[in-house]
């Protein structure tokens, strides 16, 4: 087959599927903003498309999001026309529609099948909206209208897509019945043969010190440190946690930007806002045991998970992070938020511990409980890895299912 991938930051969620299809002999091409010139990546021809400069215009705030998507869609359309003129006609288009790029591709290739990655449908009811009253707006009529317009891109894709794929049931179930029946649930996949427990794992901190599994290490990971992933709750738990665990070190991974939700006040970062909030409650000698590692290379990230004694994962009812499954794969002992996407993977007391997202004291108590109980940590960790191996392994479960899904589409 001839297969075209669309993703503004390719490969993104297609990092396993696209190379596998190329390896199976399919003519696999990707259009993306990520590269400046044509290149080859793992058998995939990766081609750039460009955004043309636009004059400033007045746009209603509720329409800014869709305006950006249409801008990308138009640019991707012109790149697709050029690709068609070069003789490439795909049998199948596989797109992440979240940035709008694929909106007009059926206008270029009306006979091509289209499948979309269904990451999330925006819902205006609790808990999808209004979950965290401190940072999210109340569920007002105007908020519902804004989100309805934000979903215009989704609905435009429902009309042209033949099928969808979603990594979790929670995410698939956010989509309305008119398209939910077309969505196959299949996770992107975890390298369980690489992400394995390792008693000899070591990690070098920015201070030059090396830590191992002999150290009492508490880990917390976000792509960016922000409320959507519970950074504020974790930070507010630190004063008590550091006081009760005088030998513990806290390793925090994440950038200073925003991946989801609202931005902080101008000139500030969520990271620093919550450091400032709690710093006065933490003596200097305790604060010295808190290490902000920023964004780290993936090999260091794996080592971090493998040396962790207790890993904390918090999230709003939202897209589930790969880091949770990766931690489970290395037999991590996890304390996580009792929110719907997490409950799809973790059963309290069987393969992890769950706490109310906002309850910082319960978080401290559960972390302390696991730090004091090696046998429970080991039992939870073994059960966590078993679930990942049996349900989310890349090579034996997810990639074969993704390939079968692709083959079923044409």
PyMOL commands that set and color helices and strands:
alter all, ss='L'
color gray80, all
select helices_A, chain A and resi 12-14+17-23+61-85+97-99+105-108+141-150+152-160+169-172+177-180+227-229+231-244+270-279+284-287+298-307+322-329+340-343+360-371+374-391+394-408
alter helices_A, ss='H'
color red, helices_A
select strands_A, chain A and resi 2-6+27-32+39-41+44-48+92-95+113-117+163-166+183-185+202-204+210-212+217-224+249-255+290-294+310-313+334-337+353-355
alter strands_A, ss='S'
color yellow, strands_A
deselect
rebuild
show_as cartoon
